[in-house]
């Protein structure tokens, strides 16, 4: 799954990145940014998991949570894949009746065929 937010962010990406995304687009489901996700984003911002300038990062987590994704894979180590922030996102999720979401770096979820 990829959120519509990622699709919007890719508009400013280099052509090579856009081409790569077009290659995989048929393999992924594009999830919408809903009012439910925006409400959850506000909850993250209200408790200060991230500051107001990082509202898009909070929205990424909220969209994934509301869409019932099992995990987020991100290179954003400062605002998403962060050992202090992951429990806070999940604390808010639980307080709002959502399940926990795993948040990992790509290196944690990609494996070498020799490891199988």
ABEGO torsion letter per residue (X at the ends): XBBAAAAAAAAABBAAAAAAAAAAAAABBBBBBBAAAAAAAAAAAAAGABBAAAAAAAAAAAAAAAAGBABBBBABAAAABBAAAAAAAAAAAAAAGBBBBBBBBAAAABBBAAAX
